[in-house]
Amino acid sequence: MQKRTITNRIYKAVEKSKTTSHIYRDTDWRGMSFLLSDIEGVVNTLGATLTFISSDYEGVLGECGHRKVYRYTISSDELKDDVSVQIIASFCGTMADPMGAYDLTLLMN
């Protein structure tokens, strides 16, 4: 199994479910749960393992942007190198409540 196989299958699953194609306005991180479910579904099907590494809050981006970055790795006995996964939650609410809405971005390499 190659890294490209895993990343392509995950990107296709995420594109099909559209978890990264809209703004979420919830307080229970429902969007993050949906995205992780998509990733775990592919990872489990391929017999690999998804491991949480860290969660970092990054303060101000420009004037009022905030984001949280979640880092994971996907590993398998068949993989030469682990797949690095980053999920970025960018907050895009109002000036009064900047964390009232967020969107998600998925990056893998």
Backbone torsions as a table, in degrees:
resi	resn	phi	psi	omega
1	MET	NA	137.9	179.9
2	GLN	-107.0	157.4	176.9
3	LYS	-57.0	-39.1	-178.7
4	ARG	-61.0	-37.2	178.7
5	THR	-61.8	-47.4	-179.8
6	ILE	-64.0	-50.3	-176.9
7	THR	-63.0	-41.6	179.3
8	ASN	-62.5	-43.3	-179.7
9	ARG	-66.1	-38.5	178.5
10	ILE	-67.6	-47.0	179.3
11	TYR	-59.1	-39.0	178.5
12	LYS	-65.8	-41.4	178.8
13	ALA	-64.2	-41.8	179.9
14	VAL	-68.2	-39.9	178.0
15	GLU	-63.6	-40.8	-179.7
16	LYS	-64.6	-41.8	-178.2
17	SER	-84.4	-12.5	177.3
18	LYS	59.9	33.5	-179.2
19	THR	-71.7	-19.8	-179.8
20	THR	-109.3	17.7	-174.3
21	SER	-112.8	19.1	175.7
22	HIS	-156.5	173.2	-179.4
23	ILE	-91.4	134.3	176.9
24	TYR	-100.3	140.0	177.1
25	ARG	-129.5	67.7	-179.9
26	ASP	-135.5	165.9	179.6
27	THR	-107.5	-3.0	-176.8
28	ASP	-108.1	16.4	177.2
29	TRP	55.5	40.9	179.6
30	ARG	-57.3	-41.7	179.9
31	GLY	-60.3	-41.7	178.4
32	MET	-63.9	-40.6	178.0
33	SER	-62.8	-42.7	178.4
34	PHE	-62.6	-44.2	-178.6
35	LEU	-65.2	-45.3	177.8
36	LEU	-63.1	-35.2	177.0
37	SER	-63.7	-42.4	176.5
38	ASP	-60.3	-46.8	-178.6
39	ILE	-64.8	-47.8	-178.4
40	GLU	-63.3	-33.4	177.6
41	GLY	-60.3	-45.9	178.6
42	VAL	-69.1	-45.1	-178.0
43	VAL	-59.6	-44.9	-179.9
44	ASN	-66.2	-39.3	178.2
45	THR	-60.5	-36.6	-178.2
46	LEU	-88.1	0.3	178.5
47	GLY	73.0	25.6	179.2
48	ALA	-102.2	-179.0	-178.3
49	THR	-128.4	132.6	174.6
50	LEU	-100.7	124.1	-177.3
51	THR	-122.4	129.1	176.4
52	PHE	-73.3	134.4	179.3
53	ILE	-107.7	-56.6	-177.3
54	SER	-161.9	165.9	175.4
55	SER	-135.7	120.0	-176.9
56	ASP	-124.3	130.9	174.3
57	TYR	-89.4	127.7	177.1
58	GLU	-111.1	119.4	-174.2
59	GLY	-59.4	-125.0	-169.9
60	VAL	-79.6	126.8	171.2
61	LEU	-111.2	110.3	-172.9
62	GLY	73.1	-132.6	-177.7
63	GLU	-87.4	-47.7	-171.5
64	CYS	-136.5	18.3	-178.4
65	GLY	-89.1	137.2	176.4
66	HIS	-130.7	149.3	175.9
67	ARG	-151.9	160.1	176.9
68	LYS	-125.6	133.7	-177.2
69	VAL	-115.2	124.7	177.4
70	TYR	-107.6	130.9	-178.5
71	ARG	-116.5	133.5	179.3
72	TYR	-134.5	165.3	168.2
73	THR	-130.0	150.3	173.6
74	ILE	-114.3	125.4	-178.6
75	SER	-130.4	156.8	178.8
76	SER	-160.1	153.1	176.8
77	ASP	-62.5	-28.4	-178.2
78	GLU	-80.9	-17.2	-178.2
79	LEU	-85.2	135.7	175.7
80	LYS	-71.7	-46.0	177.7
81	ASP	-124.2	149.0	176.1
82	ASP	-68.7	155.1	174.1
83	VAL	-92.3	125.8	177.7
84	SER	-88.4	130.4	-177.7
85	VAL	-122.9	131.9	173.1
86	GLN	-126.3	130.5	172.7
87	ILE	-114.7	122.2	-177.5
88	ILE	-111.3	120.4	174.6
89	ALA	-99.9	110.2	179.6
90	SER	-100.5	121.8	-178.0
91	PHE	-80.2	134.7	-175.3
92	CYS	-142.8	42.9	179.3
93	GLY	-81.8	-157.8	-179.8
94	THR	-83.5	171.5	176.5
95	MET	-62.9	-36.1	179.5
96	ALA	-72.3	-33.7	-179.3
97	ASP	-137.1	78.1	-175.7
98	PRO	-62.9	-22.5	179.9
99	MET	-97.2	15.5	-179.6
100	GLY	-76.6	-12.1	177.7
101	ALA	-149.3	153.9	-179.9
102	TYR	-153.3	157.4	170.5
103	ASP	-124.2	164.1	-176.4
104	LEU	-120.3	141.9	175.4
105	THR	-128.1	136.8	179.5
106	LEU	-114.1	126.6	177.5
107	LEU	-126.9	135.1	177.8
108	MET	-138.4	147.8	172.1
109	ASN	-155.4	NA	NA
